[in-house]
Amino acid sequence: MRCRHSPFRHLSQPRLLLHSRFCTGKMMLTMLAAVAEMECDLLLEHTQAGLARAKSEGKGAGSLV
């Protein structure tokens, strides 16, 4: 971003109010939680698919060959 007056603020900035007492804060925290849950589900799904593929190829779990 090259724009000087960019509205983006990093979550660690002290002036950024991301508190659950505000409706926008609740919304943002809910959205972040949903994305984190989706990432966890994708990781589990990919792990299960990889283990199933390794089993079908006759390889053991954790096999590098």
C-alpha positions as a Markdown table, in Angstrom:
| # | Residue | x | y | z |
|---|---|---|---|---|
| 1 | Met | 0.0 | 0.0 | 0.0 |
| 2 | Arg | 1.4 | 3.3 | -1.0 |
| 3 | Cys | -1.5 | 5.5 | 0.0 |
| 4 | Arg | -0.5 | 7.8 | 2.8 |
| 5 | His | -4.0 | 8.1 | 4.3 |
| 6 | Ser | -4.9 | 4.4 | 4.2 |
| 7 | Pro | -7.7 | 3.5 | 6.6 |
| 8 | Phe | -6.1 | 0.1 | 7.4 |
| 9 | Arg | -4.9 | -0.3 | 11.0 |
| 10 | His | -3.0 | -3.3 | 12.4 |
| 11 | Leu | -4.7 | -5.2 | 15.2 |
| 12 | Ser | -1.8 | -4.4 | 17.6 |
| 13 | Gln | -2.2 | -0.7 | 17.3 |
| 14 | Pro | -3.3 | 0.7 | 20.7 |
| 15 | Arg | -5.8 | 3.1 | 19.1 |
| 16 | Leu | -7.7 | 0.3 | 17.4 |
| 17 | Leu | -10.7 | -0.5 | 19.6 |
| 18 | Leu | -11.6 | -4.1 | 19.1 |
| 19 | His | -13.6 | -4.7 | 22.2 |
| 20 | Ser | -16.5 | -7.1 | 22.5 |
| 21 | Arg | -18.5 | -4.4 | 24.2 |
| 22 | Phe | -18.9 | -2.6 | 20.8 |
| 23 | Cys | -21.1 | -4.1 | 18.1 |
| 24 | Thr | -18.4 | -3.8 | 15.5 |
| 25 | Gly | -15.9 | -5.4 | 17.8 |
| 26 | Lys | -18.3 | -8.3 | 18.4 |
| 27 | Met | -18.7 | -8.7 | 14.7 |
| 28 | Met | -15.0 | -8.7 | 13.9 |
| 29 | Leu | -14.2 | -11.2 | 16.7 |
| 30 | Thr | -17.0 | -13.5 | 15.5 |
| 31 | Met | -15.6 | -13.3 | 11.9 |
| 32 | Leu | -12.1 | -14.0 | 13.1 |
| 33 | Ala | -13.3 | -17.0 | 15.1 |
| 34 | Ala | -15.2 | -18.3 | 12.1 |
| 35 | Val | -12.1 | -18.1 | 9.9 |
| 36 | Ala | -10.0 | -19.8 | 12.6 |
| 37 | Glu | -12.6 | -22.6 | 12.9 |
| 38 | Met | -12.6 | -23.0 | 9.1 |
| 39 | Glu | -8.8 | -23.2 | 9.0 |
| 40 | Cys | -8.9 | -25.9 | 11.7 |
| 41 | Asp | -11.5 | -27.9 | 9.8 |
| 42 | Leu | -9.5 | -27.6 | 6.5 |
| 43 | Leu | -6.4 | -28.8 | 8.3 |
| 44 | Leu | -8.2 | -31.8 | 9.7 |
| 45 | Glu | -9.8 | -32.5 | 6.3 |
| 46 | His | -6.5 | -32.4 | 4.5 |
| 47 | Thr | -4.8 | -34.5 | 7.1 |
| 48 | Gln | -7.5 | -37.2 | 6.8 |
| 49 | Ala | -7.3 | -37.1 | 3.0 |
| 50 | Gly | -3.5 | -37.5 | 3.1 |
| 51 | Leu | -3.7 | -40.4 | 5.5 |
| 52 | Ala | -6.3 | -42.1 | 3.4 |
| 53 | Arg | -4.1 | -41.6 | 0.3 |
| 54 | Ala | -1.0 | -43.0 | 2.0 |
| 55 | Lys | -3.0 | -46.0 | 3.2 |
| 56 | Ser | -4.3 | -46.6 | -0.3 |
| 57 | Glu | -0.8 | -46.4 | -1.7 |
| 58 | Gly | 0.4 | -48.9 | 1.0 |
| 59 | Lys | 2.5 | -46.4 | 2.9 |
| 60 | Gly | 2.3 | -45.9 | 6.7 |
| 61 | Ala | 1.4 | -42.7 | 8.5 |
| 62 | Gly | 4.4 | -40.5 | 8.6 |
| 63 | Ser | 6.2 | -42.3 | 5.9 |
| 64 | Leu | 8.4 | -40.0 | 3.8 |
| 65 | Val | 9.0 | -42.5 | 1.0 |
